Amino acid sequence: MGPFDITHWSDYVRDLVDGHTKSKMEAQLERDDRARHTVEALRRVSDVARKDLDLEIPDGVLHSVYALSGTRRAGDQPAAETFLEGLRRSVMSLSFDSAMAPAMAGVRDAQSLNRQLFYELDDVAVELRHEPHRSGGVVVGQLVRLGDEPQPLSGVEVLAASGDQIITRLSTGPLGEFQADQLPAEDLHFFFLLEHSCLEVPLPQNDR
């Protein structure tokens, strides 16, 4: 898909790229069906993320998680705190953090606060871009199964939580992509509810 990955296309969809880069990306869109498909998917995800701020957890998610945790009893409808405590989680390992990479000399701008993160556990990986804002941060990510050719994991339920509070829930799109908006800056965790496991991703504090 050329020199641009899913985080670049996410910036394009949200009109966060400069004019020169935007022209190059639009030129690629004219000739690259896969890039167009990515942009269309990200636009759908962005629309859903803006609308889907309902904190109610769908029954299907509850059934799946309690089946994994073995804690559900007939008739139980626990609060969010109990729901999170009941998760039998596997914490993914942080293998790359752009905040740990040396910055270019003289480069200190708003973009330097954005953070690229890459997590792995067994054959599953998630790439995140965290953009903190006072009005609420944004996280754009992609969930994949690793191999000779990484396979996107679509239709996976994703929960974003701060402490014991579930902030939002969504599902990964056809490319394994997702976007969560209006997120707090502190104690932010993501949970990915796979068929036989629940993967947890704790985001580090952005203290630069």
N, C-alpha and C positions, 0 to 999 in steps of 0.2 A: 504494500500500500504506500510505497514511496517513503520519503524521509519523515513523514508525520505519523505519530502513534495516536492512540485513543485519547490521551490527555491533550494533545494539540487540537484534535478535532473538537473536544469538549470546549476548549477556549474559543474556537471558531464559532461554535453554536451560540456561545454566550457573549460574542462580540468583544473578546478580550485580546485579540491579536492586532498588531500594527498593520498599517495599510499595505506595506510591501509584502509581509507574510501572508496577509489575506489574499492578495492578488495571486501569489504562488499556489495557495491552497485551492482557490477557485479554478485556477488553470488545471490542477490535478483532478478536481471534481468533474470537469468536462470530459475527461478521458478515462476515468477510473470508476468502474461500477462499484467495486468494493468500498471505495472511499465514500461514494454517494450513499451506499447502504448504511455505513457507519454513521454518517451525519444524520440521516433520517431516524435511525435508532436512537441516537443521542438526543435529538429534538423531542422524540416521544418521551424518553426518560426524564428530560428536563421539565416537560409539561406536567408529568405525573408527580415529580418531586415537589413542584411548587404547590400542587393541589393536595397532595397526600400527607397532611400534617395531623391526621386523626390518630389519637393515641390508642384507640381500641385495637386489641390484638385479635385477628381473625380466628375463628374456631379451628380452622384447619391447621394453623400454626400451633395453637395450643395442643391439639391432638398429637401432632408430630413431635413436639418437644417433650411432652410428658411420656410419650412412648419411648423416647430416648432416655429420659431421666428415670423412668419407673416410679415417679412420685405422685402421679395423678390418681385420685380416688373418684368414684362415681359422684357426679354432682358438684365437684369442686370447680370454682371459678375464682382463682386467687388474684390478689392484687399484683401489680407489676413487680413489686419487690419480691414477693414469693415466687413469681414466675421466673425471675432472673436467678434467684437462689436455687431453684430446682433444676437449672440447666446443668447437665454433665458436660463440661467444656474441655476443649483442648486448645491451649493457647498457641497461636502461630508465632514463629520466630522471626524477628526483624533482621533481615539480611542486608538491607540497604536503607540509608537515611541521608538525604541530600544535605541535611543540616550539618552532617559530619564531614562533608566534602569541603575542601578549601574554596573560598569565594575568590572571584577575580579581583585583582587589585583595583581599588577605586569604585567598585560596583556596590552601591548601597541604595537600593530603591525598594519600592513597595513589593516588587516581585520577589525580592530576596526572602520575604516572610513566607512565601509559598513553599511547601515541603513535599518532596517526592519520597514515598516509602514503599518498600517491597517486603512482603512477608511470605514465608513458606512453612509448610508442614506436610511431610511425606510427599505425595504427588500433587498437592494443591498449592496454588500461589495466588496472592492478591496484590495488585499494584494500586496505590492510592496517591492522590494529589490532594493535599490539605491546604485550603486557602482561608486563613483566619481573618475575620472581620469583626469590628465592634458590634455591628448589627446582626451578627450571626454568621458562623463560618460555613464553608462549602467543602464537601468531600466528594471527589469524583473517583471512581475506581473500576477495576475490572477483575473478575474472578475466573481463574482458568485451572484446568488440570494439565500438569506438566507432562512432557513426553518429547519424542522427536519433533512433533508438531503440536504445540500447546492447543488444547481444546477449550473453548469458552464454556463456562458452566451457566446455562441460562435457566430461568425460572426458579432460582434459589431465593428463599426468603431471607431478607436482611433486616436486622434490628439495629438501630443506633440508640445508645443509652449513655446517660451521664449519671454516674453513681448508680442508684437503684431506680432511676426514672427512665422509662423508655421514651425517647424523643420522637422517633418516627420509625416506620417500617415500610419496606418496599421489596420488590423482587428484581433480580438481575434480568437484563434484557437479552436479546438473541446473541449478542457478542460477549455476554457475561458482564455487561456494563451496568453501573448504577450511579446515582447522584443523590446526595442528601444535603438539604439546605437548612439555614437558620439553626446551626449547631452551636452549642456552647463551647467555650475555649478549654474548659477544664474537665478532667476525669472522663474523657470520651472513649467509648468502646464500641466496636461493631461485633455483631454475632451473625454467623452464616449458618443457617439451618439446613445441613445436607441430609440425605436420606438416612444415614447411619451415624451421623456425628454432628456436633455443634462446634464450630471453630470460632475462637475469640481473637479479636485484634484490638489490643489496647494502644491508642495513639499517644505518643510521647508529647510532653508539653513543648510548646513552641516558645523558647525563651531567648531567641536571638534578638 
